[in-house]
């Protein structure tokens, strides 16, 4: 039986990929670090994986590549999957070395490192925020002054994920704290992969932000139905929910498709999936905020399946094994997720005020006693659960979500 390598299954996309591979008759070897496996893999995930686990040290990318290439050659590996965003360059390099479908290894860092991404976007004319790079606070001040960028600006680390270290800075007096925050992670957690600590200062792009998923096979891009995003409006812009599909006119959808294709070609995304964050601007344009060569988090894979019958995890497996991915919608409904979020850190005591609706498909909450980070620390650490809904269309599912969430209160102590 053919086998896949899945580089890290710890995130919420891991189970989707494992089940998709099983449905296609493929075995999966999950690659992780022994300490990560013991500390962060819940029993249900370990049971799903079984004995097919290979331990490596991702902090030493070159040694990991050599080890995994040797393992792949010895075990009839026919595809390599990325389940953890920080590993997408290694996935591209490994796929190329093995002669398997993957992304351009020469440009793969651009899907992970926003400094490199900004350079590739500028080189290929991809509409995106103007960017200043800085490694010291003084160079940030100088670069900002020379660029002509006006406040507000967005300050973010070159290499992080899930909004860690990202701030909207509205005045000069806020810049120093935002710069320090953006440089707070010299290594990734939990694998201790060294990170680029360059800080990006970008123009603040007015407009409405959307999530866009794409499946790419042989360089051909299939853009899936667009996701509507809901975020807080303070300096940290934490995502509070998603709805699939967004309610957009055909001309906006066509603009999004063309812009996404341009961005993915610039980044060398040739076989696999991509998660694109993009804004439609008041002037009728679009700007790409950033791209990841991975499945979306936040259970958007499930929402896409519920709303349109598209299994993006399965399409990813098909793309990296040389099979034509299935991306055509099977039906036309809408699905939404809303997160139970604490705006202050503390210990989760419970949830009150959750409304009811026939559109609710699932509710999940953390156990009381769980430590909660609060939105100023990191968006996902502020979440204590979610509710998933399904309805006939965007307006119906959003109205149902509003009703269910109207009086929710997260109790922390």
Secondary structure in CASP SS format (residue, H / E / C, confidence):
PFRMAT SS
TARGET T0000
AUTHOR 0000-0000-0000
METHOD secondary structure of the structure
MODEL  1
X C 1.00
X C 1.00
X E 1.00
X E 1.00
X E 1.00
X E 1.00
X E 1.00
X C 1.00
X C 1.00
X C 1.00
X C 1.00
X C 1.00
X C 1.00
X H 1.00
X H 1.00
X H 1.00
X H 1.00
X H 1.00
X H 1.00
X H 1.00
X H 1.00
X H 1.00
X H 1.00
X C 1.00
X C 1.00
X C 1.00
X E 1.00
X E 1.00
X E 1.00
X E 1.00
X E 1.00
X E 1.00
X C 1.00
X H 1.00
X H 1.00
X H 1.00
X H 1.00
X H 1.00
X H 1.00
X H 1.00
X C 1.00
X C 1.00
X H 1.00
X H 1.00
X H 1.00
X H 1.00
X H 1.00
X H 1.00
X H 1.00
X C 1.00
X C 1.00
X C 1.00
X E 1.00
X E 1.00
X E 1.00
X C 1.00
X C 1.00
X C 1.00
X C 1.00
X C 1.00
X H 1.00
X H 1.00
X H 1.00
X H 1.00
X H 1.00
X H 1.00
X H 1.00
X H 1.00
X H 1.00
X H 1.00
X H 1.00
X H 1.00
X H 1.00
X H 1.00
X C 1.00
X C 1.00
X E 1.00
X E 1.00
X E 1.00
X E 1.00
X E 1.00
X E 1.00
X C 1.00
X C 1.00
X H 1.00
X H 1.00
X H 1.00
X H 1.00
X H 1.00
X H 1.00
X H 1.00
X H 1.00
X H 1.00
X H 1.00
X H 1.00
X H 1.00
X H 1.00
X H 1.00
X C 1.00
X C 1.00
X C 1.00
X C 1.00
X C 1.00
X C 1.00
X C 1.00
X C 1.00
X C 1.00
X H 1.00
X H 1.00
X H 1.00
X H 1.00
X C 1.00
X C 1.00
X H 1.00
X H 1.00
X H 1.00
X H 1.00
X H 1.00
X H 1.00
X H 1.00
X H 1.00
X H 1.00
X H 1.00
X H 1.00
X C 1.00
X C 1.00
X C 1.00
X E 1.00
X C 1.00
X C 1.00
X E 1.00
X E 1.00
X E 1.00
X E 1.00
X C 1.00
X C 1.00
X H 1.00
X H 1.00
X H 1.00
X H 1.00
X H 1.00
X H 1.00
X H 1.00
X H 1.00
X H 1.00
X H 1.00
X H 1.00
X C 1.00
X C 1.00
X C 1.00
X C 1.00
X C 1.00
X E 1.00
X E 1.00
X E 1.00
X E 1.00
X E 1.00
X C 1.00
X C 1.00
X C 1.00
X C 1.00
X C 1.00
X C 1.00
X C 1.00
X C 1.00
X C 1.00
X E 1.00
X E 1.00
X E 1.00
X C 1.00
X C 1.00
X H 1.00
X H 1.00
X H 1.00
X H 1.00
X H 1.00
X H 1.00
X H 1.00
X H 1.00
X H 1.00
X H 1.00
X H 1.00
X C 1.00
X C 1.00
X C 1.00
X C 1.00
X E 1.00
X C 1.00
X C 1.00
X C 1.00
X C 1.00
X C 1.00
X C 1.00
X E 1.00
X C 1.00
X C 1.00
X C 1.00
X C 1.00
X E 1.00
X E 1.00
X E 1.00
X E 1.00
X E 1.00
X C 1.00
X C 1.00
X C 1.00
X C 1.00
X E 1.00
X E 1.00
X E 1.00
X E 1.00
X E 1.00
X E 1.00
X E 1.00
X E 1.00
X E 1.00
X E 1.00
X C 1.00
X C 1.00
X E 1.00
X E 1.00
X E 1.00
X E 1.00
X C 1.00
X C 1.00
X C 1.00
X E 1.00
X E 1.00
X E 1.00
X E 1.00
X E 1.00
X C 1.00
X C 1.00
X C 1.00
X C 1.00
X C 1.00
X C 1.00
X C 1.00
X E 1.00
X E 1.00
X E 1.00
X E 1.00
X E 1.00
X E 1.00
X C 1.00
X C 1.00
X C 1.00
X C 1.00
X C 1.00
X H 1.00
X H 1.00
X H 1.00
X H 1.00
X H 1.00
X H 1.00
X H 1.00
X H 1.00
X H 1.00
X H 1.00
X H 1.00
X H 1.00
X H 1.00
X H 1.00
X H 1.00
X H 1.00
X H 1.00
X C 1.00
X C 1.00
X C 1.00
X C 1.00
X C 1.00
X E 1.00
X E 1.00
X E 1.00
X E 1.00
X E 1.00
X E 1.00
X E 1.00
X E 1.00
X E 1.00
X C 1.00
X C 1.00
X C 1.00
X C 1.00
X C 1.00
X E 1.00
X E 1.00
X E 1.00
X E 1.00
X E 1.00
X E 1.00
X E 1.00
X C 1.00
X C 1.00
X C 1.00
X C 1.00
X C 1.00
X C 1.00
X C 1.00
X H 1.00
X H 1.00
X H 1.00
X H 1.00
X H 1.00
X H 1.00
X H 1.00
X H 1.00
X H 1.00
X C 1.00
X C 1.00
X C 1.00
X H 1.00
X H 1.00
X H 1.00
X H 1.00
X H 1.00
X H 1.00
X H 1.00
X H 1.00
X H 1.00
X C 1.00
X C 1.00
X C 1.00
X C 1.00
X C 1.00
X C 1.00
X C 1.00
X C 1.00
X C 1.00
X C 1.00
X C 1.00
X C 1.00
X C 1.00
X E 1.00
X E 1.00
X E 1.00
X E 1.00
X E 1.00
X E 1.00
X E 1.00
X E 1.00
X C 1.00
X C 1.00
X C 1.00
X C 1.00
X E 1.00
X E 1.00
X E 1.00
X E 1.00
X E 1.00
X E 1.00
X E 1.00
X C 1.00
X C 1.00
X C 1.00
X C 1.00
X C 1.00
X C 1.00
X C 1.00
X E 1.00
X E 1.00
X E 1.00
X E 1.00
X E 1.00
X E 1.00
X C 1.00
X C 1.00
X C 1.00
X C 1.00
X C 1.00
X E 1.00
X E 1.00
X C 1.00
X C 1.00
X C 1.00
X C 1.00
X C 1.00
X C 1.00
X C 1.00
X H 1.00
X H 1.00
X H 1.00
X E 1.00
X E 1.00
X E 1.00
X E 1.00
X E 1.00
X E 1.00
X E 1.00
X E 1.00
X E 1.00
X C 1.00
X C 1.00
X H 1.00
X H 1.00
X H 1.00
X H 1.00
X H 1.00
X H 1.00
X H 1.00
X H 1.00
X H 1.00
X H 1.00
X H 1.00
X H 1.00
X C 1.00
X C 1.00
X C 1.00
X E 1.00
X E 1.00
X E 1.00
X E 1.00
X C 1.00
END
